[in-house]
């Protein structure tokens, strides 16, 4: 198996996916360690009443280098990405927040919105690392909205993979280069 050294790769769009608590964010952060200008785009909505969420955010914040900038776009991820300058690297953590924020959109509106995000990411002149949660690994969501979240996230992940330069699967604290060991599904 051939592994790519992420520190010397000139890729523009890098996907990092995997299950919860598998190490996705740590790996994504490590891919940008040597970049001088990094904007960390946090897509999760504030949930001050959820102590576990607040603790998770604290851990992420303390782990990030102090010279990184933080951007919290709320529902406006696409517009925020369009303001990124070419010399700045971007870490979007994660697409689950983007999908969750727009679950109220009907099918056609969601398709247009997700297509707009993909187009924006494809045209960035910056190195961009996107974290994507892998949901539904054999578990069927108990609610309709949970199923919609799973389906939309899986769909956008597959679409982004088609334009990404690198795609990593991170689980159990290990990163696997999917391009090196896999074949696209027809």
FIVOGU-320534 format. One record per residue: residue number from 1; x, z negated, y of N, C-alpha, C, O in turn. Coordinates in Angstrom, 3 decimals, decimal comma. Each point is the difference from the previous one (the first is absolute). Layout:
! residues N
{atom NUM {X Z Y} {X Z Y} {X Z Y} {X Z Y}} ...
//
This chain:
! residues 186
{atom 1 {0,842 0,000 -1,172} {-0,842 0,000 1,172} {0,887 0,000 1,235} {0,964 -0,761 0,084}} {atom 2 {-1,298 1,623 0,875} {0,746 0,092 1,247} {-0,743 -0,795 1,058} {-1,187 0,225 0,236}} {atom 3 {1,883 -1,153 0,398} {-0,595 -0,760 1,091} {0,580 0,479 1,312} {1,173 0,368 0,073}} {atom 4 {-1,989 -0,374 0,957} {0,432 0,409 1,325} {0,388 -1,245 0,775} {-0,743 -0,981 0,011}} {atom 5 {1,894 1,008 0,635} {0,401 -1,116 0,842} {-0,823 0,063 1,280} {0,202 0,908 0,807}} {atom 6 {-1,133 -1,854 -0,595} {-0,874 0,080 1,159} {0,740 -0,168 1,320} {-0,530 0,372 1,047}} {atom 7 {1,733 -0,918 -1,069} {0,731 -0,214 1,244} {0,612 1,290 0,546} {0,311 0,073 1,188}} {atom 8 {-0,132 0,942 -2,030} {0,615 1,237 0,480} {-0,970 1,176 -0,045} {0,389 1,131 0,293}} {atom 9 {-1,620 -1,375 -0,649} {-0,975 1,076 -0,093} {-0,550 0,332 1,385} {-0,264 -0,901 0,796}} {atom 10 {0,092 2,177 -0,508} {-0,500 0,438 1,300} {-1,489 0,323 -0,033} {-0,480 0,740 0,859}} {atom 11 {-0,254 -1,266 -1,810} {-1,417 0,307 -0,136} {-0,776 -0,417 1,237} {0,331 -0,979 0,668}} {atom 12 {-1,363 1,743 -0,385} {-0,871 -0,303 1,128} {-1,180 -0,881 -0,410} {-0,343 -0,940 0,716}} {atom 13 {-0,278 1,231 -1,856} {-1,161 -0,771 -0,437} {0,283 -0,569 -1,383} {0,271 0,738 -0,947}} {atom 14 {-0,338 -2,050 0,848} {0,291 -0,705 -1,246} {-1,196 -0,879 -0,332} {-0,427 -0,810 0,823}} {atom 15 {-0,115 0,968 -2,024} {-1,111 -0,831 -0,458} {0,528 -1,109 -0,885} {0,912 0,203 -0,801}} {atom 16 {-1,500 -1,383 0,955} {0,332 -1,153 -0,835} {-1,322 -0,583 -0,472} {-0,745 -0,578 0,792}} {atom 17 {0,452 0,726 -2,086} {-1,271 -0,497 -0,520} {0,237 -0,978 -1,138} {1,099 -0,101 -0,545}} {atom 18 {-2,153 -0,609 0,207} {0,082 -0,953 -1,094} {-1,083 -1,055 0,120} {-0,754 -0,020 0,974}} {atom 19 {0,678 -0,859 -1,968} {-1,026 -1,039 -0,010} {0,346 -1,148 0,954} {1,100 -0,065 0,550}} {atom 20 {-2,055 -0,823 -0,375} {0,199 -1,183 0,840} {1,149 -0,842 -0,500} {0,182 -0,188 -1,203}} {atom 21 {0,591 -0,316 2,150} {1,106 -0,926 -0,272} {1,084 0,599 -0,887} {0,726 -0,727 -0,677}} {atom 22 {-0,619 2,055 0,683} {1,020 0,657 -0,816} {1,322 0,213 0,721} {1,008 0,301 -0,639}} {atom 23 {-0,997 -0,456 1,978} {1,215 0,189 0,774} {-0,017 1,230 0,894} {1,046 0,402 0,511}} {atom 24 {-2,222 0,208 -0,311} {-0,103 1,227 0,802} {0,581 -0,173 1,402} {0,836 0,790 0,438}} {atom 25 {-1,280 -1,811 0,247} {0,435 -0,187 1,388} {1,494 -0,272 0,079} {0,681 0,535 0,875}} {atom 26 {-0,166 -1,356 -1,772} {1,445 -0,284 0,009} {0,796 1,285 -0,210} {0,997 0,231 0,684}} {atom 27 {-1,435 0,609 -1,631} {0,704 1,253 -0,257} {-0,094 0,923 1,219} {0,997 0,584 0,424}} {atom 28 {-2,201 -0,459 0,132} {-0,185 0,859 1,172} {0,899 -0,459 1,149} {0,619 0,825 0,673}} {atom 29 {-0,547 -2,119 -0,451} {0,862 -0,541 1,056} {1,463 0,324 -0,285} {0,756 0,327 0,915}} {atom 30 {-0,361 -0,416 -2,178} {1,404 0,262 -0,348} {0,387 1,455 0,257} {1,166 0,291 0,266}} {atom 31 {-2,132 0,623 -0,343} {0,278 1,413 0,243} {0,349 0,278 1,463} {0,575 1,040 0,322}} {atom 32 {-0,926 -1,977 0,556} {0,237 0,186 1,432} {1,026 -0,981 0,556} {0,175 -0,090 1,215}} {atom 33 {0,496 -0,638 -2,082} {0,935 -1,041 0,423} {1,040 0,502 0,989} {0,318 -0,700 0,962}} {atom 34 {0,213 1,885 -1,174} {1,081 0,511 0,848} {-0,484 0,825 1,191} {0,811 0,510 0,772}} {atom 35 {-2,113 -0,379 -0,623} {-0,532 0,772 1,122} {-0,007 -0,869 1,261} {-0,461 -1,140 -0,048}} {atom 36 {0,962 1,655 1,171} {0,123 -0,834 1,194} {-1,317 -0,278 0,728} {-0,147 -1,053 0,620}} {atom 37 {-0,803 1,974 -0,685} {-1,268 -0,168 0,705} {-1,143 0,135 -1,001} {-0,299 1,099 -0,467}} {atom 38 {-0,333 -2,215 0,144} {-1,085 0,010 -0,983} {-1,245 -0,606 0,626} {0,045 -1,060 0,625}} {atom 39 {-1,156 1,759 -0,808} {-1,298 -0,530 0,399} {-0,759 -0,345 -1,267} {-0,266 0,865 -0,835}} {atom 40 {-0,078 -2,134 0,701} {-0,761 -0,491 -1,144} {-1,472 0,070 0,393} {-0,447 -0,718 0,895}} {atom 41 {-0,298 1,581 -1,565} {-1,416 0,195 0,304} {-0,816 -0,788 -1,018} {-0,096 0,383 -1,166}} {atom 42 {-0,486 -1,481 1,618} {-0,796 -0,878 -0,860} {-1,469 0,390 0,121} {-0,596 -0,124 1,070}} {atom 43 {0,020 0,595 -2,168} {-1,374 0,510 0,055} {-1,051 -1,047 -0,345} {-1,188 0,221 0,234}} {atom 44 {1,603 -1,351 -0,785} {-0,963 -1,028 -0,391} {-0,662 -0,631 1,212} {0,642 -0,234 1,024}} {atom 45 {-1,907 -0,032 -1,152} {-0,738 -0,639 1,086} {0,299 -1,498 -0,003} {0,285 -0,584 -1,046}} {atom 46 {-0,354 -0,026 2,219} {0,227 -1,442 0,111} {-1,110 -0,743 -0,730} {-1,183 0,309 0,142}} {atom 47 {1,602 -1,303 -0,932} {-0,957 -0,846 -0,728} {0,481 -1,441 0,108} {0,467 -0,588 -0,976}} {atom 48 {-0,587 0,038 2,160} {0,516 -1,342 0,262} {-0,662 -1,070 -0,859} {0,570 -1,075 -0,185}} {atom 49 {-1,759 1,348 -0,344} {-0,702 -0,978 -0,831} {0,446 0,040 -1,464} {-0,480 -0,795 -0,809}} {atom 50 {1,384 1,701 0,459} {0,500 0,149 -1,369} {1,450 -0,486 -0,042} {0,917 0,735 0,366}} {atom 51 {-0,716 -1,972 -0,813} {1,344 -0,604 0,038} {1,000 0,750 -0,885} {1,180 0,077 0,343}} {atom 52 {-1,625 0,471 -1,462} {0,908 0,758 -0,869} {0,475 1,274 0,707} {1,165 0,380 -0,119}} {atom 53 {-2,061 0,272 0,846} {0,358 1,207 0,742} {0,974 -0,334 1,131} {0,986 0,705 0,215}} {atom 54 {-1,276 -1,783 0,495} {0,875 -0,436 1,090} {1,397 -0,302 -0,542} {0,996 0,346 0,635}} {atom 55 {-0,916 -0,981 -1,792} {1,293 -0,312 -0,613} {0,731 1,277 -0,419} {1,212 0,112 0,185}} {atom 56 {-1,928 0,824 -0,734} {0,612 1,275 -0,404} {0,593 0,718 1,212} {1,106 0,536 -0,068}} {atom 57 {-1,844 -0,531 1,171} {0,497 0,633 1,220} {1,230 -0,729 0,540} {0,931 0,633 0,498}} {atom 58 {-0,928 -1,951 -0,596} {1,152 -0,781 0,459} {1,247 0,387 -0,789} {1,068 0,186 0,584}} {atom 59 {-1,190 -0,065 -1,890} {1,134 0,375 -0,853} {0,516 1,389 0,380} {1,208 0,210 0,108}} {atom 60 {-2,117 0,725 0,091} {0,395 1,359 0,412} {0,732 -0,049 1,341} {1,046 0,627 0,167}} {atom 61 {-1,596 -1,368 0,775} {0,579 -0,081 1,341} {1,410 -0,587 -0,044} {0,903 0,516 0,658}} {atom 62 {-0,708 -1,577 -1,418} {1,305 -0,652 -0,083} {1,036 0,860 -0,719} {1,197 -0,139 0,249}} {atom 63 {-1,637 1,011 -1,123} {0,917 0,839 -0,766} {0,489 1,206 0,805} {1,089 0,513 -0,257}} {atom 64 {-1,870 -0,068 1,209} {0,363 1,189 0,780} {1,162 -0,289 0,945} {0,089 -1,095 0,556}} {atom 65 {0,804 2,073 -0,370} {1,067 -0,154 0,990} {-0,579 -0,224 1,402} {-1,038 0,563 0,348}} {atom 66 {1,704 -1,372 0,429} {-0,517 -0,367 1,323} {-0,039 1,178 0,979} {-0,767 -0,032 0,962}} {atom 67 {1,578 1,066 -1,188} {0,011 1,135 0,929} {-1,109 1,023 -0,287} {-0,151 0,966 0,749}} {atom 68 {-0,617 -1,165 -1,814} {-1,106 0,905 -0,275} {-1,156 -0,307 0,947} {-0,239 -1,156 0,349}} {atom 69 {-0,470 2,196 0,060} {-1,198 -0,167 0,826} {-1,220 -0,098 -0,904} {-0,020 0,556 -1,098}} {atom 70 {-0,989 -1,263 1,566} {-1,250 -0,138 -0,744} {-1,105 0,727 0,747} {-0,146 -0,138 1,215}} {atom 71 {-0,625 0,911 -1,957} {-1,158 0,689 0,546} {-1,188 -0,330 -0,893} {0,055 0,204 -1,213}} {atom 72 {-1,123 -0,712 1,807} {-1,229 -0,316 -0,733} {-1,113 0,878 0,567} {-0,663 -0,379 0,965}} {atom 73 {0,457 1,553 -1,566} {-0,907 0,982 0,592} {-1,481 -0,251 -0,233} {-0,835 0,688 0,587}} {atom 74 {0,487 -1,660 -1,433} {-1,406 -0,162 -0,333} {-0,512 1,280 -0,631} {0,662 0,561 -0,874}} {atom 75 {-1,834 -0,083 1,298} {-0,541 1,223 -0,610} {0,654 1,289 0,500} {-0,333 1,084 -0,478}} {atom 76 {1,258 -1,190 1,431} {0,558 1,188 0,653} {1,380 0,388 -0,518} {0,892 0,304 0,793}} {atom 77 {-0,703 -0,308 -2,104} {1,300 0,325 -0,584} {0,461 1,404 0,386} {1,158 0,190 0,371}} {atom 78 {-2,035 0,771 -0,454} {0,383 1,388 0,277} {0,517 0,138 1,429} {1,066 0,574 0,221}} {atom 79 {-1,813 -1,094 0,744} {0,416 0,096 1,395} {1,321 -0,729 0,226} {0,842 0,472 0,763}} {atom 80 {-0,652 -1,608 -1,414} {1,245 -0,756 0,145} {1,184 0,784 -0,546} {1,063 0,026 0,620}} {atom 81 {-1,234 0,611 -1,774} {1,093 0,786 -0,581} {0,381 1,179 0,894} {1,159 0,412 0,027}} {atom 82 {-2,119 0,119 0,691} {0,271 1,143 0,873} {0,855 -0,376 1,205} {0,489 0,885 0,703}} {atom 83 {-0,300 -2,178 -0,450} {0,826 -0,446 1,126} {1,449 -0,277 -0,406} {0,827 -0,321 0,854}} {atom 84 {-0,513 0,440 -2,139} {1,345 -0,309 -0,493} {0,983 1,071 0,469} {-0,273 1,197 -0,092}} {atom 85 {1,416 -1,648 0,593} {1,041 0,926 0,448} {0,919 0,360 -1,162} {0,155 -0,789 -0,932}} {atom 86 {0,459 1,980 0,975} {0,815 0,478 -1,126} {1,126 -0,934 -0,443} {0,316 -0,026 -1,189}} {atom 87 {0,289 -0,724 2,068} {1,127 -0,843 -0,396} {-0,449 -1,292 -0,683} {0,830 -0,753 -0,511}} {atom 88 {-2,126 0,498 0,500} {-0,521 -1,231 -0,575} {-0,427 0,227 -1,445} {-0,678 0,980 -0,309}} {atom 89 {1,076 -1,886 -0,566} {-0,498 0,027 -1,378} {-1,269 -0,837 -0,046} {-0,197 -0,897 0,819}} {atom 90 {-0,659 1,203 -1,787} {-1,304 -0,646 -0,075} {-0,218 -0,548 -1,401} {0,324 0,651 -0,993}} {atom 91 {-0,877 -1,858 0,926} {-0,450 -0,573 -1,267} {-1,474 -0,333 0,151} {-0,360 -0,888 0,773}} {atom 92 {-0,493 1,591 -1,502} {-1,441 -0,266 0,004} {-0,297 -0,884 -1,195} {0,157 0,420 -1,147}} {atom 93 {-0,584 -1,642 1,415} {-0,286 -0,966 -1,063} {-1,370 -0,618 0,258} {-0,121 -0,967 0,752}} {atom 94 {-0,873 1,513 -1,359} {-0,060 0,997 -1,038} {-1,236 0,863 0,194} {-0,792 -0,239 0,911}} {atom 95 {0,626 1,240 -1,765} {-1,166 0,874 0,124} {-1,294 -0,691 -0,401} {-1,083 0,435 0,394}} {atom 96 {1,184 -1,499 -1,168} {-1,206 -0,743 -0,363} {-0,738 -0,514 1,222} {-1,230 0,014 0,034}} {atom 97 {1,969 -0,468 0,969} {-0,619 -0,465 1,240} {-0,715 1,125 0,722} {-1,092 -0,189 0,535}} {atom 98 {1,711 1,364 -0,523} {-0,614 1,174 0,624} {-1,297 0,368 -0,717} {-1,025 0,225 0,643}} {atom 99 {1,070 -0,163 -1,968} {-1,188 0,363 -0,775} {-1,102 -1,043 0,196} {-1,156 0,356 0,228}} {atom 100 {1,507 -1,634 -0,315} {-0,995 -1,071 0,137} {-0,692 0,042 1,358} {-1,197 -0,267 0,100}} {atom 101 {1,942 0,598 0,931} {-0,556 0,046 1,353} {-1,043 1,102 0,155} {-0,860 -0,077 0,877}} {atom 102 {0,932 1,092 -1,718} {-0,880 1,157 0,165} {-0,960 0,204 -1,175} {-0,473 1,115 -0,224}} {atom 103 {0,187 -2,162 -0,514} {-0,925 0,124 -1,132} {-1,428 0,305 0,434} {-0,812 0,448 -0,810}} {atom 104 {0,502 -0,684 2,073} {-1,351 0,274 0,481} {-0,243 1,485 0,278} {-1,136 0,401 0,255}} {atom 105 {2,171 0,403 -0,301} {-0,159 1,442 0,241} {-0,666 0,672 -1,197} {0,264 -0,350 -1,150}} {atom 106 {-1,133 1,323 1,436} {-0,573 0,769 -1,102} {1,061 0,957 -0,542} {1,080 0,129 0,575}} {atom 107 {-1,393 0,532 -1,674} {0,969 0,857 -0,680} {0,658 1,052 0,880} {1,229 0,056 0,058}} {atom 108 {-2,012 0,790 0,636} {0,618 1,034 0,837} {0,846 -0,574 1,143} {1,074 0,524 0,297}} {atom 109 {-1,546 -1,585 0,335} {0,771 -0,610 1,094} {1,304 -0,585 -0,537} {1,047 0,124 0,636}} {atom 110 {-1,112 -0,766 -1,813} {1,217 -0,553 -0,600} {0,983 1,116 -0,359} {1,201 -0,126 0,241}} {atom 111 {-1,709 1,210 -0,814} {0,876 1,109 -0,375} {0,740 0,533 1,220} {1,206 0,240 -0,061}} {atom 112 {-1,917 -0,056 1,160} {0,647 0,484 1,221} {1,017 -1,019 0,503} {1,111 0,369 0,381}} {atom 113 {-1,477 -1,637 -0,378} {0,892 -1,040 0,519} {1,260 -0,124 -0,862} {1,106 -0,099 0,532}} {atom 114 {-1,266 0,105 -1,842} {1,176 -0,106 -0,871} {0,858 1,264 0,101} {1,227 -0,079 -0,061}} {atom 115 {-1,864 1,240 0,215} {0,764 1,237 0,221} {0,796 -0,074 1,305} {1,134 0,474 0,072}} {atom 116 {-1,739 -1,071 0,955} {0,706 -0,168 1,276} {1,224 -0,898 -0,168} {1,050 0,266 0,585}} {atom 117 {-1,183 -1,324 -1,379} {1,147 -0,879 -0,246} {1,105 0,758 -0,734} {1,170 -0,088 0,373}} {atom 118 {-1,535 0,822 -1,399} {0,986 0,759 -0,779} {0,706 1,023 0,889} {1,217 0,160 -0,088}} {atom 119 {-1,961 0,524 0,931} {0,592 0,965 0,928} {0,959 -0,695 0,961} {1,090 0,506 0,267}} {atom 120 {-1,489 -1,652 0,247} {0,857 -0,758 0,917} {1,291 -0,406 -0,688} {1,081 0,166 0,566}} {atom 121 {-1,175 -0,696 -1,779} {1,202 -0,407 -0,736} {0,885 1,203 -0,324} {1,226 -0,097 0,049}} {atom 122 {-1,838 1,214 -0,377} {0,767 1,204 -0,337} {0,777 0,539 1,195} {1,033 0,648 -0,172}} {atom 123 {-1,518 -0,908 1,369} {0,637 0,549 1,195} {0,843 -1,009 0,764} {0,508 0,323 1,073}} {atom 124 {-0,344 -1,522 -1,588} {0,873 -0,965 0,670} {1,428 0,520 0,006} {0,452 0,599 -0,977}} {atom 125 {0,241 -0,819 2,047} {1,412 0,383 0,092} {0,891 -1,195 -0,287} {1,176 -0,006 0,364}} {atom 126 {-1,727 -0,989 -1,006} {0,717 -1,232 -0,301} {0,022 -0,230 -1,499} {-0,817 0,547 -0,740}} {atom 127 {1,759 -1,358 0,307} {-0,050 -0,476 -1,380} {-1,177 -0,971 -0,075} {-0,123 -0,899 0,832}} {atom 128 {-0,730 1,080 -1,817} {-1,186 -0,840 -0,135} {-0,131 -0,458 -1,447} {-0,025 0,812 -0,925}} {atom 129 {-0,059 -2,118 0,747} {-0,232 -0,594 -1,313} {-1,424 -0,542 0,006} {-0,368 -0,782 0,877}} {atom 130 {-0,427 1,196 -1,850} {-1,401 -0,411 -0,084} {-0,205 -0,799 -1,276} {0,296 0,478 -1,095}} {atom 131 {-0,806 -1,701 1,239} {-0,327 -0,853 -1,138} {-1,454 0,253 -0,383} {-0,887 0,021 0,853}} {atom 132 {0,660 0,171 -2,154} {-1,345 0,269 -0,513} {-0,260 -0,918 -1,189} {0,783 -0,035 -0,949}} {atom 133 {-1,875 -0,697 1,008} {-0,378 -0,836 -1,127} {-0,531 0,871 -1,134} {-0,691 0,990 0,237}} {atom 134 {1,019 -1,366 -1,459} {-0,600 0,645 -1,168} {-1,114 -0,922 -0,476} {0,257 -1,131 -0,413}} {atom 135 {-1,479 1,608 0,470} {-1,144 -0,802 -0,429} {-0,635 0,646 -1,221} {0,231 1,173 -0,293}} {atom 136 {-1,027 -1,951 -0,407} {-0,753 0,552 -1,110} {0,804 0,304 -1,243} {-0,344 0,923 -0,738}} {atom 137 {1,405 -1,667 0,484} {0,812 0,208 -1,207} {-0,763 -0,547 -1,209} {0,462 -0,924 -0,670}} {atom 138 {-1,621 1,499 0,404} {-0,786 -0,418 -1,150} {-1,117 -0,966 0,342} {-0,824 -0,317 -0,858}} {atom 139 {0,779 -0,157 2,095} {-1,054 -0,921 0,417} {-1,020 0,786 0,815} {0,345 0,648 0,988}} {atom 140 {-1,596 -0,712 -1,411} {-1,070 0,658 0,737} {-0,520 -0,997 1,030} {-0,424 -1,096 -0,367}} {atom 141 {0,450 1,459 1,660} {-0,481 -0,925 1,024} {-1,445 -0,416 -0,251} {-0,815 0,790 -0,476}} {atom 142 {0,517 -2,039 0,802} {-1,335 -0,548 -0,232} {-1,015 0,470 1,034} {-1,206 -0,133 -0,207}} {atom 143 {1,690 0,682 1,323} {-0,910 0,424 1,062} {0,176 1,486 0,297} {1,031 0,599 -0,304}} {atom 144 {-2,059 -0,031 0,902} {0,056 1,412 0,381} {1,078 0,231 1,057} {0,727 0,992 -0,062}} {atom 145 {-0,621 -1,898 1,026} {1,010 0,155 1,052} {1,409 -0,120 -0,579} {0,925 0,665 0,468}} {atom 146 {-0,763 -1,510 -1,481} {1,297 -0,117 -0,676} {0,376 1,298 -0,698} {1,159 0,414 0,025}} {atom 147 {-2,138 0,225 -0,645} {0,239 1,290 -0,644} {0,340 1,086 1,007} {0,864 0,841 -0,245}} {atom 148 {-1,552 -0,866 1,381} {0,275 0,974 1,052} {1,423 -0,177 0,536} {0,713 0,980 0,216}} {atom 149 {-0,305 -2,236 -0,004} {1,360 -0,296 0,459} {1,025 0,535 -0,993} {0,946 0,687 0,386}} {atom 150 {-1,135 -1,001 -1,657} {0,918 0,454 -1,051} {0,099 1,517 -0,028} {1,099 0,552 -0,061}} {atom 151 {-2,239 0,122 0,105} {-0,017 1,460 -0,096} {0,650 0,667 1,213} {0,778 0,944 -0,144}} {atom 152 {-1,104 -1,442 1,335} {0,579 0,601 1,204} {1,503 -0,233 0,073} {0,749 0,895 0,389}} {atom 153 {-0,310 -2,080 -0,756} {1,427 -0,299 0,036} {0,759 0,856 -1,014} {1,068 0,529 0,306}} {atom 154 {-1,621 -0,395 -1,509} {0,637 0,842 -1,010} {0,057 1,455 0,409} {0,988 0,689 -0,257}} {atom 155 {-2,043 -0,225 0,890} {-0,062 1,397 0,443} {1,033 0,284 1,092} {0,710 1,003 -0,065}} {atom 156 {-0,626 -1,875 1,061} {0,947 0,239 1,094} {1,436 -0,146 -0,496} {0,897 0,681 0,498}} {atom 157 {-0,671 -1,553 -1,466} {1,347 -0,146 -0,574} {0,440 1,302 -0,670} {1,140 0,433 0,170}} {atom 158 {-2,039 0,186 -0,926} {0,346 1,269 -0,654} {0,244 1,111 1,021} {0,900 0,821 -0,176}} {atom 159 {-1,694 -0,797 1,233} {0,188 1,027 1,027} {1,340 -0,184 0,720} {0,707 0,973 0,262}} {atom 160 {-0,367 -2,217 0,053} {1,274 -0,255 0,679} {1,187 0,317 -0,898} {1,037 0,466 0,474}} {atom 161 {-1,187 -0,717 -1,757} {1,103 0,284 -0,914} {0,373 1,483 0,013} {1,160 0,352 -0,210}} {atom 162 {-2,127 0,503 0,453} {0,265 1,442 0,026} {0,903 0,417 1,158} {0,660 1,037 -0,077}} {atom 163 {-0,622 -1,829 1,146} {0,832 0,365 1,153} {1,195 -0,934 0,179} {0,836 0,229 0,874}} {atom 164 {-0,748 -1,268 -1,686} {1,082 -0,979 0,149} {1,321 0,543 -0,526} {0,037 0,823 -0,915}} {atom 165 {1,041 -1,302 1,516} {1,341 0,360 -0,455} {0,433 -0,858 -1,175} {0,711 0,467 -0,890}} {atom 166 {-1,135 -1,709 0,889} {0,292 -0,932 -1,090} {-1,245 -0,806 -0,306} {-0,835 -0,230 0,875}} {atom 167 {0,716 -0,195 -2,118} {-1,127 -0,821 -0,407} {0,507 -1,061 -0,970} {0,546 0,317 -1,056}} {atom 168 {-0,732 -1,566 1,425} {0,475 -1,127 -0,803} {-1,178 -0,794 -0,548} {-1,002 -0,194 0,689}} {atom 169 {1,124 -0,259 -1,915} {-0,937 -0,942 -0,597} {0,745 -1,320 -0,127} {1,072 -0,061 -0,602}} {atom 170 {-1,644 -0,996 1,170} {0,648 -1,311 -0,028} {-0,910 -0,975 -0,740} {-1,147 -0,221 0,388}} {atom 171 {1,681 -0,355 -1,457} {-0,742 -1,005 -0,740} {0,984 -0,950 -0,658} {1,114 0,378 -0,364}} {atom 172 {-1,548 -1,603 0,221} {0,830 -1,041 -0,618} {1,354 -0,122 0,688} {0,997 -0,328 -0,643}} {atom 173 {-0,958 0,591 1,950} {1,238 -0,120 0,747} {0,998 1,113 -0,238} {1,179 -0,151 0,320}} {atom 174 {-1,631 1,275 -0,881} {0,900 1,124 -0,285} {-0,591 1,275 0,608} {-1,215 0,200 -0,004}} {atom 175 {2,091 0,649 0,522} {-0,424 1,258 0,619} {0,378 1,173 -0,899} {1,134 0,097 -0,468}} {atom 176 {-2,092 0,785 0,236} {0,195 1,168 -0,854} {-0,218 1,255 0,847} {-1,025 0,133 0,669}} {atom 177 {1,982 0,775 -0,701} {-0,103 1,269 0,709} {-0,901 0,928 -0,818} {0,425 0,549 -1,017}} {atom 178 {-1,658 -0,380 1,465} {-0,961 0,801 -0,761} {0,383 1,470 -0,076} {-0,310 0,661 -0,992}} {atom 179 {0,965 -0,141 1,997} {0,391 1,407 -0,023} {1,047 0,262 -1,076} {0,062 1,097 -0,556}} {atom 180 {0,754 -2,092 0,265} {1,084 0,183 -0,970} {-0,493 -0,046 -1,441} {0,638 0,565 -0,888}} {atom 181 {-1,760 -1,227 0,645} {-0,413 -0,215 -1,394} {-1,422 0,446 -0,305} {-0,549 -0,376 -1,035}} {atom 182 {-0,057 1,164 1,907} {-1,405 0,339 -0,239} {-0,264 1,484 0,231} {0,863 0,746 0,464}} {atom 183 {-2,077 -0,349 -0,801} {-0,479 1,362 0,228} {-1,348 -0,093 0,702} {-0,786 -0,896 -0,310}} {atom 184 {0,496 1,790 1,240} {-1,303 -0,013 0,655} {-1,121 0,266 -1,007} {0,165 0,774 -0,942}} {atom 185 {-1,285 -1,418 1,155} {-1,178 0,229 -0,836} {-0,706 1,243 0,538} {-0,261 0,092 1,199}} {atom 186 {-0,055 0,880 -2,089} {-0,663 1,228 0,485} {-1,416 -0,273 0,490} {-0,690 0,920 0,437}} 
//
